[in-house]
């Protein structure tokens, strides 16, 4: 049973949001981080991606957070609210504007085996350790987890309509944002009741969700050691979440492309020969990247497909053969049936592992893999690093189609996980709209 609750958010004044919000920490490089930090001394990146050496940076974030609360830069909402949030954006590469709607709330953090909150992809140990140290230092959830639900009755959409005053702003990337706070008990109760029996799927933020579970368990253990009473409804047991309807046409998933480099032995002919038992190979060129992406999308509408691009501009579209024996494949056959014909699993278990020799462990460490959201950027990096001839020379780029939300849902409901970075829900939910103090003495009350 999913437990949804209003939050007594730590938040900036609405008028400050354009200067203080930022994308999540895991999509910011040094230059982007510096740009957001320069916008305001109160930009959330100073907390969420603190500067410094070693563990000192986490202590610095904690000191800064305490100072902002003392100064009133961040204030705690006296009333429990659910925050409606909309993003209106143009898709990468162009197209008609899309509006994605959802809301911020608290969700009780349940272990995956409870089958209440379901993951869809694997996580990496490094980011989880980083987030855990930041949680321990600040005792605050700074960035939300992105969860999906199904609004079968339409009750949630109705409760989110006509919610009162709305604050709007446009960010530098052209995305229009709108927030409104819902503090009426009836609407909050309607939303909470509608989700009582619905599993929630993690769209983005697996590391943060798992860190919340770890943090809550650690606080519980420490309280028990100190002889303090249990706090089953303490704020530390709830994850800060942005929730959206999985069936909303405004919910779109874009691809994450994979660049392979520095393999000790790489041979293009061997790669194309190695994929032939599973894939039809159509040779082409990457001189016109949008045209190649369009051709890949067209192939993907027939059967699962990926495109392989090489440093000299040669390319090939690899489309799963109509009667390919994925069930009997030595690697794919060991994957869950629900996953065997998804693009990302076909790439990882049908090409990267058996043909290129990148084991699942090596993939998790990202030793030879780099990920790109924009095809043009990925091709540019391939050409630049492919021509370098150095130890980290790029060897092949795999362009992907976006993973359908239906594939994500089926894998979650089957209890399976996809390879890391299988999905790219666009746009990212910004950090800083609301924050959540993880105080075990603050009892969370359901709507």
C-alpha positions in Angstrom: 0.0 0.0 0.0 1.5 3.3 -1.1 1.4 5.9 1.7 1.2 9.5 0.4 1.4 12.4 2.8 1.6 16.2 2.6 4.9 17.8 3.4 5.9 20.7 5.6 8.5 21.7 3.0 11.6 23.7 3.6 11.4 26.2 0.8 12.7 29.4 -0.7 10.2 32.3 -1.4 8.5 31.7 -4.8 10.0 34.9 -6.3 13.5 33.5 -5.7 13.0 30.2 -7.5 14.3 31.2 -10.9 17.7 32.0 -9.3 17.9 29.3 -6.7 16.7 26.1 -8.4 19.0 23.9 -10.5 19.0 20.5 -12.3 19.8 17.4 -10.2 23.4 16.9 -9.2 24.0 14.0 -11.5 23.5 15.9 -14.7 25.7 18.8 -13.8 29.3 19.0 -15.0 31.8 21.5 -13.5 30.9 24.3 -15.9 27.2 23.9 -15.4 27.6 23.7 -11.7 29.7 26.9 -11.7 27.1 28.7 -13.8 24.2 27.9 -11.4 26.3 28.7 -8.4 27.1 32.1 -9.9 23.4 32.9 -10.2 22.8 33.3 -6.5 24.7 32.7 -3.3 21.6 30.8 -2.3 21.4 28.5 -5.4 20.7 25.0 -4.3 23.8 23.6 -6.0 25.8 25.0 -3.0 24.0 22.4 -0.9 23.3 19.6 -3.4 26.7 19.6 -5.1 29.0 21.2 -2.5 32.6 22.1 -3.3 35.5 20.9 -1.2 37.9 18.0 -0.7 36.8 14.7 0.7 34.1 14.6 3.3 34.7 18.2 4.2 32.3 19.2 1.4 29.4 17.5 3.2 30.1 19.4 6.4 30.3 22.6 4.4 26.8 21.9 2.9 25.4 21.2 6.4 26.9 24.5 7.8 25.4 26.4 4.8 22.0 24.8 5.2 21.9 25.7 8.9 22.9 29.3 8.1 20.2 29.6 5.5 17.5 28.3 7.9 18.7 30.7 10.6 18.7 33.7 8.2 15.3 32.8 6.9 16.5 32.1 3.4 14.8 28.7 3.8 11.6 28.6 5.7 9.5 25.6 6.8 5.8 25.6 5.7 3.6 25.7 8.8 0.9 23.8 6.9 1.2 20.5 5.3 0.8 20.8 1.5 1.0 19.0 -1.7 2.6 21.1 -4.4 1.3 20.9 -8.0 4.0 21.4 -10.5 4.0 21.7 -14.3 6.7 21.9 -16.9 6.0 23.0 -20.5 8.8 22.3 -22.9 9.8 21.7 -26.5 11.3 18.2 -27.1 15.0 18.0 -27.8 15.5 18.2 -31.5 12.2 20.2 -32.0 8.5 19.5 -32.0 5.3 20.9 -30.5 5.4 22.0 -26.9 4.5 19.4 -24.3 3.2 19.9 -20.7 4.0 17.4 -18.0 2.0 17.7 -14.8 2.5 16.2 -11.4 2.9 17.1 -7.8 5.4 17.1 -4.9 4.5 15.1 -1.8 6.0 12.7 0.7 5.9 8.9 0.2 6.7 6.4 2.8 10.0 4.7 1.8 9.3 1.0 1.5 11.9 -1.7 0.7 11.6 -3.0 -2.9 10.5 -6.4 -1.7 7.3 -4.9 -0.3 6.3 -4.3 -4.0 5.0 -0.8 -3.1 7.7 1.2 -4.8 9.3 -0.5 -7.8 12.6 0.2 -9.4 13.2 -0.2 -13.1 17.0 0.0 -13.5 20.2 -0.9 -11.7 22.1 1.6 -9.5 25.8 2.3 -9.0 27.5 2.2 -5.6 29.5 5.5 -6.0 26.5 7.9 -6.3 24.7 6.1 -3.4 27.7 6.6 -1.1 27.9 10.3 -2.0 24.2 10.9 -1.4 24.3 9.0 1.9 27.1 11.2 3.2 25.2 14.3 2.2 22.0 12.9 3.9 24.0 12.2 7.1 25.6 15.7 7.1 22.5 17.7 6.3 19.6 15.5 7.5 17.7 16.9 4.6 16.4 15.5 1.3 17.5 18.2 -1.2 16.3 16.6 -4.4 13.1 14.6 -5.2 12.7 11.1 -6.4 10.5 11.0 -9.6 7.7 8.4 -9.2 5.0 7.3 -11.6 1.4 6.3 -10.7 -1.7 5.3 -12.7 -4.8 7.5 -12.2 -7.3 4.9 -13.3 -10.4 6.8 -12.0 -9.2 10.3 -12.9 -9.6 11.3 -9.2 -6.1 12.6 -8.9 -6.3 14.8 -12.0 -9.5 16.2 -10.7 -8.0 17.0 -7.3 -5.1 18.8 -8.9 -7.4 21.1 -10.9 -8.1 24.6 -9.8 -5.7 24.6 -6.9 -5.5 28.4 -6.4 -2.7 30.9 -6.9 0.0 29.8 -9.3 3.6 31.1 -9.5 5.2 30.9 -13.0 8.7 31.4 -14.4 10.7 30.5 -17.4 14.2 29.0 -17.0 17.1 29.7 -19.4 16.6 26.5 -21.2 13.2 27.7 -22.4 11.1 25.5 -20.0 8.1 27.1 -18.5 7.4 26.2 -14.8 4.3 26.6 -12.7 3.7 25.7 -9.1 0.6 25.9 -6.8 0.2 24.7 -3.3 -2.7 22.5 -2.2 -3.4 22.7 1.5 -7.1 21.7 1.5 -7.6 18.5 3.3 -10.3 17.1 1.0 -8.0 17.3 -2.1 -5.0 15.8 -0.3 -7.2 13.0 1.1 -8.5 12.2 -2.4 -5.0 12.0 -3.8 -3.8 9.8 -0.9 -6.7 7.5 -1.2 -6.5 7.1 -4.9 -2.9 5.8 -4.6 -3.4 3.5 -1.6 -3.5 0.4 -3.7 -1.4 1.5 -6.6 2.3 0.5 -6.9 4.6 3.4 -7.7 7.4 3.1 -10.3 10.7 4.9 -9.9 11.2 6.9 -13.1 14.3 8.8 -11.9 16.2 9.0 -8.6 16.9 5.3 -7.8 20.1 6.3 -5.9 18.2 8.8 -3.8 15.4 6.4 -3.0 17.8 3.7 -1.9 19.7 6.2 0.1 16.5 7.3 1.9 15.9 3.6 2.9 19.5 3.3 4.2 19.3 6.6 6.1 16.0 5.7 7.7 17.3 2.3 8.9 20.5 3.9 10.3 18.5 6.5 12.3 16.2 3.8 13.6 19.2 1.7 14.7 20.8 4.7 16.4 17.7 5.7 18.3 17.3 2.1 19.5 20.9 2.1 20.8 20.3 5.4 22.6 17.1 4.0 24.2 14.9 6.5 22.4 11.4 5.5 21.3 10.7 4.2 17.8 9.6 6.8 15.3 7.8 4.8 12.6 6.1 7.9 11.3 9.1 10.2 11.6 10.0 12.4 8.6 13.2 10.3 8.1 10.9 7.4 6.9 9.5 9.3 4.0 11.0 10.2 0.7 10.6 13.5 -1.0 8.9 12.7 -4.3 7.6 14.3 -7.5 4.7 12.1 -8.8 3.3 12.0 -12.3 0.7 10.0 -14.1 2.4 7.2 -16.1 -0.4 7.5 -18.7 -0.1 11.3 -19.2 0.8 12.0 -22.9 3.0 14.7 -21.5 5.3 12.0 -20.0 8.0 11.4 -22.6 11.2 9.3 -22.4 14.2 10.2 -24.5 17.2 8.0 -25.2 20.6 7.8 -23.6 23.3 7.0 -26.1 26.4 4.8 -25.3 30.0 5.6 -26.3 32.4 2.7 -26.1 36.1 3.5 -25.8 39.5 2.1 -24.8 38.7 -1.6 -25.2 42.0 -3.5 -25.4 41.0 -5.1 -28.6 38.3 -3.8 -30.9 37.6 -4.8 -34.5 34.7 -3.3 -36.5 34.4 -6.2 -38.8 34.3 -8.6 -35.8 31.6 -6.5 -34.2 29.3 -6.5 -37.2 29.9 -10.2 -37.8 29.2 -10.9 -34.1 25.8 -9.2 -34.1 24.6 -10.8 -37.4 22.9 -13.9 -35.7 20.6 -11.5 -33.9 20.4 -8.4 -36.0 19.8 -7.4 -39.6 22.6 -5.0 -40.4 21.9 -2.0 -42.7 25.0 0.1 -43.5 24.7 3.8 -43.7 26.6 7.0 -42.8 26.5 9.5 -39.9 27.1 12.6 -42.0 23.5 13.8 -41.3 22.9 12.9 -37.7 19.2 13.9 -37.6 18.5 11.7 -40.7 20.3 8.8 -39.0 18.2 9.3 -35.8 15.1 9.4 -37.9 16.1 6.2 -39.7 16.7 4.5 -36.4 13.3 5.6 -35.1 11.7 4.2 -38.2 13.5 0.9 -37.7 12.5 0.9 -34.1 8.8 1.1 -35.0 9.1 -2.2 -36.7 11.3 -4.1 -34.2 13.9 -3.2 -31.6 16.9 -1.4 -33.1 20.1 0.4 -32.3 22.6 2.2 -34.5 26.3 1.7 -34.4 28.5 4.7 -35.5 32.2 4.6 -36.1 34.9 7.3 -35.8 35.2 7.6 -39.6 31.5 8.4 -40.0 30.4 4.9 -41.1 27.3 3.6 -39.4 25.0 0.6 -39.3 21.4 0.3 -38.1 21.0 -3.0 -36.3 17.5 -4.3 -36.2 16.4 -7.4 -34.4 15.8 -10.2 -36.8 12.2 -11.1 -37.2 12.8 -14.7 -36.0 15.9 -14.1 -33.9 16.3 -16.7 -31.1 16.6 -14.4 -28.2 15.2 -17.0 -25.8 18.0 -19.5 -26.7 20.7 -16.8 -26.7 23.5 -17.7 -24.2 23.3 -14.3 -22.5 19.9 -12.8 -23.4 18.2 -16.1 -22.6 19.2 -15.7 -19.0 17.4 -12.3 -18.8 13.8 -12.2 -17.8 11.4 -12.8 -20.7 9.8 -9.4 -20.3 13.2 -7.7 -21.0 14.7 -9.8 -23.8 13.2 -7.7 -26.6 13.8 -4.2 -25.2 16.4 -2.1 -26.9 18.7 -1.5 -23.9 18.8 -5.2 -22.9 19.4 -6.2 -26.4 22.4 -3.8 -26.6 23.8 -4.7 -23.2 23.2 -8.5 -23.2 23.2 -9.1 -26.9 26.2 -6.9 -28.0 28.2 -5.3 -25.2 28.6 -8.4 -23.2 28.9 -11.3 -25.6 30.4 -9.5 -28.6 32.5 -6.7 -27.2 33.4 -8.6 -23.9 32.1 -5.9 -21.6 30.8 -7.9 -18.6 27.9 -6.8 -16.5 30.4 -5.8 -13.8 32.4 -3.7 -16.2 29.3 -2.0 -17.5 28.3 -1.1 -13.9 31.7 0.5 -13.3 31.4 2.4 -16.6 35.1 1.7 -17.3 34.6 1.7 -21.1 31.2 3.4 -21.3 30.2 7.1 -21.5 26.6 8.2 -21.7 25.1 11.1 -23.7 21.6 12.6 -23.9 22.0 14.4 -27.2 22.9 12.4 -30.3 24.8 15.3 -31.9 26.9 15.7 -28.8 27.6 12.0 -28.7 28.7 11.9 -32.4 30.9 14.9 -32.0 32.6 13.3 -29.0 33.0 10.1 -31.0 34.7 11.9 -33.9 36.9 13.9 -31.6 38.1 11.1 -29.4 38.1 8.6 -32.2 40.7 10.7 -34.1 42.9 11.1 -31.0 44.5 7.7 -31.2 45.2 7.9 -27.4 44.6 5.3 -24.7 41.0 6.4 -24.3 40.2 6.6 -28.0 36.5 6.2 -28.8 35.7 3.1 -30.8 32.0 2.9 -31.4 28.9 4.9 -30.5 25.5 3.2 -30.0 22.6 5.5 -30.7 19.3 4.5 -29.0 15.6 5.0 -29.3 13.8 6.1 -26.2 12.5 3.3 -24.0 8.6 3.3 -24.0 7.0 3.9 -20.6 5.0 0.7 -21.2 8.3 -1.3 -21.2 9.4 0.4 -18.0 6.1 -0.5 -16.4 6.1 -4.1 -17.5 9.6 -4.7 -16.2 8.8 -3.1 -12.9 5.6 -5.1 -12.4 7.5 -8.3 -13.3 10.0 -7.5 -10.6 12.9 -7.0 -13.1 15.3 -4.1 -13.6 16.8 -2.8 -16.8 20.4 -1.7 -17.4 21.5 1.5 -15.8 20.5 4.7 -17.7 17.9 2.8 -19.7 15.6 5.8 -19.5 15.9 9.6 -19.8 12.7 11.2 -18.6 12.8 14.8 -20.0 12.9 17.3 -18.6 14.6 16.6 -15.3 12.7 17.6 -12.2 14.6 20.5 -10.7 16.2 20.6 -7.3 15.2 23.4 -4.9 11.5 23.7 -5.5 10.9 22.0 -2.2 13.2 20.4 0.4 12.4 17.9 3.1 14.0 17.9 6.6 14.5 14.2 7.7 13.8 14.8 11.4 12.7 11.6 13.2 10.9 13.7 15.8 8.7 15.4 13.2 5.7 13.1 12.8 4.3 12.9 9.3 0.5 12.8 9.1 -1.3 11.3 6.1 -3.7 13.3 4.1 
